[in-house]
Amino acid sequence: MTALLHLGPFTLLTDPNFLHRGQRAYLGKGLWSRRLTEPAITPETLAGLPALDAVLLSHLHGDHFDRVARRSLDRSLPVLTTPAAARRLDRWGFGEAQALRTWDTVELARDGWTLTVTSAPGVHGPGPVRHLLPEVMGSVLELREGARLVRRVYVSGDTLLRPWLREVVERCGPVDTAVLHLGGTRVAGVLVTMDGRQGADLVDLLEPGAVVPVHHDDYRVFRSPLSDFVAECTRRGLADRLRPVARGESVPL
């Protein structure tokens, strides 16, 4: 689930979840889920990697920003997230948390390079259930060297499939790489993240050049394994776009 994105000279950490196997992630409203895997990235291993420019946070759930992240991350780091999450993080002492409403943008710049982060829409639950879950955002990352667009990356965050996600490409342009949160998470039987079928539907909708699936095997609430998504994409003739990445490994964008 947690990933490092290296784009030109910039490094972003997404949804920091450092809990160990067997520990509980708290999801609010009295809900929790036990982690099934060991983290590939920890606060200690981050010290040996390129310095972070920002944290990209889909929403504030314990499987996306856990108590270890709260305790260990540098509180001067920019955290790009939803308004609700930014307010909570500010109370926790993360003074650089930046609230992004849908289609708001933030720009990072260095040595002639820029990385623009645009908040994209998302919804974490169907119908009235959405009011019981935190607001979520996707992100569109556009890397430029001078005026030249080098790469456009879409990170879905914990959204369900909705037809209005087509706005991602209508507003921002074609997506080179889509990083999709999958897993088919179910809470009290209700689907709250994309399963394999919805993930493949989103690939059909956005037509990205490549797809990196994440967020599909870390917790017991996940009900749709990566194999569901791979099988559905294969059935639709989309398998050549898939770039699965094993825990602790990397994949070129």
N, C-alpha and C positions, 0 to 999 in steps of 0.2 A: 504494500500500500504506500508506504513512505518511499519517496524517490528523490534522487538528485538529478536536476536538469542542468546540463552544461550547454549553454548557448553562447557562442562566441566567447567573450571574456567574462560572461556572467554565470553565476552558479546560484540556483534556487533550490531550496529544500521544500518539498511538498508534504503537507499533512503529517507532521512529525509524530510518530507512534513508536515509542521505544520500550513498551512493556515486554516482558518475557513470557514464554509459554507457560500457561497455567494461571497467569495473573488476569484480574478482571478489568475490563474497560467499562466505565460507567457512562450510560447513554442518556441519563436524565429520566424524569418521571418514574423513578424507581427501577428502571431497566438497566441490565448489564449483560455483558457477554464475556466468556472466557477465551483468552487467546490460545490458538492451537500451534503457533509457530514461534521461532526465535527471530528477533529483529536482525536484519542484515546491516542496519546502520544504528549506531548508538551515539550518545554524546561524546564518548571517548574516541570513537573512530572518526568522528567529524573533525577532530583536532588535526588529523593527518591528511585531510583533504583540502581542496581549494577553499579559500574563505568564502563564506556565504554572503550574497548580496541582499537576499530577502528570503522570507518564508512565505509560501503560497498556501493558504488555508481555505479549503472548501467551506468548512463550517466548524462549529465548536462542539464536537462530540468526542468522547473519551477514546475512541479508536482513531481519531485524527489529530488530536492535540491532547496528550495524556498528562498525567501528574509528573512524569519524568521530564517531559518537555517543559512543563511549567517551572520545574525546579532548576533545570540545567541549561536551557538555552540563554544566549546572550540577550538581555532585555533591551539592548539598544538596536537590535536587528529590526528592520522594517518587516511587519507582518501584514500582508495584503489579504484582506478577508472581507466578510460581510459586515454591515454596520452593527448588528447585534453582537457578533463575535468580537469586533474591535472594542466595543464598550466594555465587555467583560475582561478582555486582555488588558485594557488600560487600567482597570481596577486592580488587576494582578501585578501591575508594575511594568507592563510592556508598553512604554510610552510612545514607541514608534509604530504601533498598530494603526493601519490606515483603512478606514471604512470605504468600501467601494460599493456603490449602488450599481444596478444593472446598467452596463454600457459606460460606466465611469472608466477612466484610464489613469495609469501612473507610468511615468517614463524614467528608466534608469539610463545613465549615460557614462561612457568611459572611452577615452582614447579614440574618438571618432566612431564608436559603436553606440547604438541605442537599443534598448529593449523596452518595448511598450507592452504593458499588461492591461488588458481590457476585461472587465468583469462581464461574464456571459450569464444568461438566465439559467435557472435550474429549479426543480421542485423535488422535495425529498419524500413526499407522500401523496397518495391519491385523495381527491375530494376533501372532506372535513379533516382527514388524518393529517393533512399538511399543517394544520394549525397546532398540532401537538409536537411537531418536530421543528428543529431550528431552520432558519432560512439558510439556503445554500447558494453557492455560485460556482459556475465554471469559469474558465479563464482562456483568453486568446493571447498568446505570446508572439509578438512580431519582432524579429531580430533584423536590424539594419546596420550595414556598414556604410556610413555616409548616407546618401539618399537611396542606396540599393537595398531592396528587400532580399534578405538572405533566406529566411525561413519563417513560416507561420505554423505555430503549434497550438492545438486546442486541447485543454485538459478539462474533462467533463465535470469533475467533482461528483458528489453523490446525488445525481439527478436521475429521475425516471425519464423514459422516452416521452417526448411530447412533440407534435408537429411544429410548434413554434421554435424549436431548436434549429430549424432551417435558417433562422435569422443569423446564426453564427457566420455562415458563408455569405448570406445576402448583404450583411453589414460590413464584414471584415474581409471577405474574399476567400478564395480557395484555401483549403487546409492541407499543408504538406504532411503533417503527422498529427494523429489524434491519440491522446492518452486517455483511455476509457476506464472509468470505475465501474466494475461489474459486480459479480457475486450473488445477485438475486437475493439480497438481504430481505429477510422476512421478520417482522416484529408482530407478535400476536396474530400470525398468519397473513399479515398484510405486506405486500411487496413494496419496499422502499428504496431499493437500488436496482439498476438494470440487470436482468438475467441474460442468458445467452441469446435468446430471441430478440429482446429489446436492443441489446448491444449491436446485433447484426442489422436490425432495422435502422439504428443510428448511423452505421457505416453506409448503408444504402442512401440515407437521407443527406449526409454531409459529403460523401464521396472523397474522403481523405486519401492521400497517396499511400500512407502507411498507418498502421494501427498498433499501438502498444497497449495490451490489456493489463490492468492492475486491479488490486482490491477485489480478490476473488477467493482467497483461501485462508485468511488469517484468523477468522472468528467463527464460532459455532452458529451464529445467526446467518452466515452465508449458506445459501441453499442451491446455488447454481455454479458448479465448478467451471474452471476454464475450458474443460473439454466440451461443455455445452456450447460455448461461444465458438470454439474452433469448428465443431461439427456443423453448426448453423452457417457459419461463413463459408465453409467448404461446400455445403449444399448449394449455396447461392453463387458460387464461383468467385468468392472474395478471398480465398485462402492466400493468394499471392501478396496480399496487402498486410498480412499479420506479421508482427515482430514480437512474439512472446519473449519475455525476459525472465530468467530464473532468479530467485532470491540471491542477492549478493553479486549478480552479474550485471553487465551493461549491454546496451544495444545502441547502434548508431541511429540518429534521427535523420 
